């Protein structure tokens, strides 16, 4: 069960989610400065979330405990759910945002691209082939799980393409950096945009 709290001012909020598998508290300030506090049972995800927040200039705090004695799946999935929920709620009616963004990020030999539409229509496309199935103890398939749940709960259209790379860590790192930068750009307030950026008049 998730419980969202909207802050009084600004595009920020927090969410608490407690199940038989995980216990998560997550807060996000969309208009932050890259301040990060991360305490989860999944060290590789901590690293990726740190990159995401700092490159997106988001203030992000996550406290998460889960059944990692089984594996990391539930913890990674539920953090994606919580991050998506708080992002969606923090953006409110989305008036004035740029809405779209496309960002390429290189990481040494790897190149990743993230394209986003803050559309209120959840959709996820993922094109990535990694050289290895694990980075340390982290299962690479969980990157898909995290991104898909983020897109679903944030109600965004998200396309992630890893064009090439040889090092799996570098490839995933490029994805999370590009994700932060793309969401930062898409959620920026553009003074030229009057109301909601849609011919429908609503997002």
Secondary structure as UniProt FT lines:
FT   STRAND          2..6
FT   STRAND          12..18
FT   STRAND          22..29
FT   TURN            30..31
FT   STRAND          36..39
FT   HELIX           43..56
FT   STRAND          59..66
FT   TURN            68..70
FT   HELIX           73..91
FT   TURN            92..93
FT   TURN            95..96
FT   STRAND          100..107
FT   TURN            108..109
FT   STRAND          110..117
FT   STRAND          123..127
FT   STRAND          134..135
FT   TURN            136..137
FT   STRAND          138..139
FT   HELIX           141..154
FT   STRAND          157..164
FT   HELIX           168..187
FT   TURN            191..192
FT   TURN            199..200
//
